[in-house]
Amino acid sequence: MKQYVVIGCGRFGSNVARTLNSLGNEVLAIDIDHEKIQYISKEVTYGVQADATDENALRGLGIGALM
């Protein structure tokens, strides 16, 4: 199983996240909009409301090691 981070859960991002999840991957979806996270969190491994332009927020999610 691979792990993916999808930043932005608009129309494109949410479709990518759902597709990756349906293929058996672990998916972390991030968006600043709480409503989008509520919607997508039912269809991915993890859904987090965060500002993806904030480097400290990403590091707090464990993504900073990838940067």
Residue, then its C-alpha position, 0 to 999 in steps of 0.5 A: m500500500k502506498q501513501y499519498v497526500v492530496i492538498g486541496c479538496g475541490r472538484f479535482g482534488s477530491n476526485v483524485a483522493r477518492t480514486l487513490n483510496s478506492l485503489g487501496n492506498e492510504v490517503l491524507a486529504i488536506d484543505i482549509d475549508h472545514e466543509k470540504i474536509q467533512y465531506i471527503s473524510k468519509e471517503v479517504t483514510y484521513g481528512v485534515q483541515a489545515d492551511a497547506t501554505d503554512e509550513n509549520a502546519l504541514r510539519g505538524l502533520g508529518i509532511g515536513a520530512l518530505m519537504 
